[in-house]
């Protein structure tokens, strides 16, 4: 299950500002008057800047378009590595800073995301997948966490339970996520 996601959407245009203080991928949503092309350009510029300032494994953004909505995602790699915070500070001016309202909306969205993952985990346990883990305090629920809890993702009953529990996640977990994690096609 590709359960941990890093993406944001801003009124049809997405722009990433990473909140790079934790070890899990995160984003901050920010309102922007940038065009979609400009937002993509700024995200690539930010990634290049991070690499230029010593974070050599900092990834390029992943850009996806769904209808009139664009998402730009960057998975934060090594936020505790030496020089990461210095590079982040040097590159901070490339992307606009979020407003207090944006930060409040992001916090509410993150709480809803955690609740949805917790609801999914409870559903899985309710369907007989004993030991299915709750999401982390950061709102992450990864394949690694699930397998570390002793769950055999390739067991048929796991795929059946996961598909049945999809509504409990309110769309946070998709059928494609379940198929990818369990190796099932249905």
C-alpha positions in Angstrom: 0.0 0.0 0.0 1.5 3.3 -1.0 -0.1 4.8 2.0 2.3 7.7 2.7 1.7 10.4 0.2 3.3 13.7 -0.2 1.3 16.1 -2.3 -0.6 19.3 -2.1 -3.1 21.2 -4.2 -3.6 24.9 -4.2 -6.8 26.0 -6.0 -6.0 24.0 -9.1 -2.3 24.8 -8.8 0.0 23.0 -6.5 3.2 24.3 -5.0 5.4 22.4 -2.6 7.1 23.9 0.4 8.6 21.2 2.4 8.4 21.2 6.2 11.6 19.3 6.4 12.0 18.9 10.2 10.8 15.4 10.4 11.9 12.1 9.1 8.7 11.4 7.2 7.8 13.1 3.9 5.8 16.2 4.5 4.4 19.2 2.7 3.0 22.6 3.5 0.2 24.0 1.4 0.5 27.6 0.4 -1.8 29.8 -1.6 -0.1 31.1 -4.7 -0.8 33.4 -7.6 1.8 31.4 -9.6 0.7 29.8 -12.9 0.8 26.0 -13.1 4.0 26.2 -15.2 5.6 28.7 -12.8 4.7 26.5 -9.8 6.4 23.5 -11.5 9.4 25.6 -12.4 9.8 26.8 -8.8 9.5 23.3 -7.4 12.3 22.1 -9.8 14.3 25.2 -9.0 13.9 24.4 -5.2 15.1 20.8 -5.7 18.1 21.9 -7.8 19.0 24.5 -5.2 18.9 21.9 -2.4 21.3 19.7 -4.5 23.5 22.7 -5.2 23.8 23.4 -1.5 25.0 19.9 -0.7 21.9 17.7 -0.4 23.0 15.6 -3.4 20.2 13.0 -3.1 17.4 15.6 -3.0 14.8 14.4 -5.5 13.1 16.3 -8.3 9.4 17.0 -7.8 6.8 14.5 -9.1 4.2 16.4 -11.1 0.8 14.9 -11.8 -2.2 16.4 -13.5 -5.8 15.3 -12.9 -8.3 17.3 -14.8 -7.8 21.0 -13.9 -5.9 20.1 -10.7 -2.2 19.8 -10.6 -0.1 18.2 -7.8 3.5 18.7 -7.2 5.1 16.4 -4.7 8.6 16.1 -3.3 9.6 13.3 -0.9 11.9 14.7 1.6 15.1 12.7 1.8 17.5 12.9 4.8 16.1 15.9 6.7 18.5 15.1 9.6 21.6 14.8 7.3 24.4 17.3 7.9 23.9 20.4 5.9 20.2 19.8 5.2 18.9 22.7 7.3 21.5 25.0 5.9 20.5 24.1 2.3 16.8 24.5 3.2 17.5 28.0 4.6 19.5 29.0 1.5 16.7 27.8 -0.8 13.7 29.0 1.3 13.2 32.1 -0.8 12.4 30.2 -3.9 9.0 29.1 -2.7 6.4 31.4 -1.1 5.9 31.0 2.6 2.5 29.7 3.8 0.1 32.0 5.6 -1.2 31.3 9.1 -4.5 30.3 7.5 -2.7 27.9 5.1 -0.9 26.3 8.0 -4.1 25.9 10.0 -5.8 24.3 7.0 -2.8 22.0 6.5 -2.9 21.0 10.2 -6.6 20.2 9.9 -6.0 18.2 6.7 -3.1 16.3 8.4 -5.4 15.5 11.3 -8.1 14.3 9.0 -5.5 12.2 7.1 -4.4 10.6 10.4 -8.0 9.9 11.4 -8.7 8.3 8.0 -5.7 6.0 8.3 -6.6 5.1 11.9 -10.2 4.3 10.7 -8.7 2.1 8.0 -6.4 0.3 10.5 -9.4 -0.3 12.9 -11.4 -1.7 10.0 -8.6 -4.0 9.1 -8.4 -5.3 12.7 -12.2 -5.6 12.7 -12.0 -7.8 9.6 -9.6 -10.2 11.3 -6.3 -8.8 10.4 -5.0 -8.9 14.0 -2.0 -6.8 14.8 -2.6 -4.4 11.9 -0.7 -1.2 13.1 -2.1 2.2 13.7 -0.5 5.1 11.7 2.5 6.8 13.3 2.1 10.1 15.2 3.2 11.8 12.0 0.3 10.2 10.1 2.3 7.6 8.2 1.2 4.1 7.5 3.8 2.4 5.3 4.2 -1.1 3.9 7.3 -1.4 6.1 5.3 -0.7 9.2 2.6 -3.2 8.2 5.1 -6.0 7.5 7.1 -5.2 10.6 3.8 -5.8 12.6 3.8 -9.3 11.2 1.2 -8.8 8.5 1.6 -10.9 5.4 0.5 -8.5 2.7 0.3 -11.4 0.2 -2.2 -13.4 2.2 -5.5 -13.4 0.3 -7.5 -12.3 3.4 -5.4 -9.2 3.7 -6.2 -8.0 0.2 -9.9 -8.9 0.8 -10.0 -7.0 4.1 -8.1 -4.0 2.6 -10.5 -3.7 -0.3 -13.5 -3.9 2.1 -11.9 -1.2 4.3 -11.2 1.3 1.5 -14.3 3.4 2.4 -13.0 3.7 5.9 -10.0 5.6 4.6 -12.2 8.2 2.9 -10.0 8.0 -0.3 -6.6 8.2 1.5 -6.0 4.6 0.4 -7.0 3.7 -3.2 -7.7 0.4 -4.8 -4.4 0.8 -6.7 -2.5 1.2 -3.4 -4.0 -2.0 -2.2 -3.2 -3.8 -5.4 0.4 -2.6 -5.3 1.0 -3.5 -1.7 -0.7 -6.9 -1.8 0.2 -8.0 -5.3 -3.5 -8.5 -6.0 -5.4 -7.3 -9.0 -8.9 -7.1 -7.7 
